[in-house]
Amino acid sequence: MMQLRENFKQYVRHKKDENDLERHRHGQKPYKNLFSYYRATRQFLANRYYKNRGKQPWENYEQTTEV
């Protein structure tokens, strides 16, 4: 299972706030909620986060079991 990093979640919230202001200025409706914003812009956000922070936006928490 993959988990989003807490810093990435904060980054997405910040970007949605910026996006809401920009959309308002242009007379557009903002995204309904954070989830709909994330789903619509997921790849853009992940690429931007990686470019700015040098980290992947998710961590892999899968555990391997030894037999």
N, C-alpha and C positions, 0 to 999 in steps of 0.2 A: 504494500500500500504506500502511496506517496502522500506526504503531508506538505502543505505550504508553509514556508518559513514565516514566523511571526512578523519579521521585518518586511517581508513581501506583502503580507496582509495590510500592514500599516501604509505601505507604499501605494497599494491599490486604493485604499480609502482616501488618501491624499489626492491621488490622480482623479478620482471620481469627483471630489469637491471642486477641483480646478475645472474639470470638464463641465460640471453643472453650471458654474459661473459663466464659462465660455458659451455654452448652449443658450443660457438665459440672455446674454448680450446679443446673440444672433436670432432671438425670437423662436428658438427651438425648445421642445419639451425635454427636460432632463430624463435620464434613465430612471425607471421606476424604483429601483433599489440597487444595492451594491452588487448583488448576485447577477442581475441582468446586465449591469455594466461590465462586470468581469467576463461573463460569457461572450459578450459582443466584442470585447477588446483583448481577450486572453493572450493571444500570440504577440500583439503589439506590446502589452505590458511586460510580458516575460522577456522579450528581446530588449526593451528599454532598461529593465531592472538589471539584466545581465551586463549590458553595456555600461551602465552607471556604477554598478557595485562589484562587478566581476564575480558574481555568485549566481548559481542557479536558483530560481525562486522556490524550489521544492527540495525536500530531503527524502531519501528513500529509507523508510523504516521497516522494510521487509526483513525478517530474520530467517536465516537459513537454518534448517534443522539437520543436525548430523545424525546419520544412521549407523 
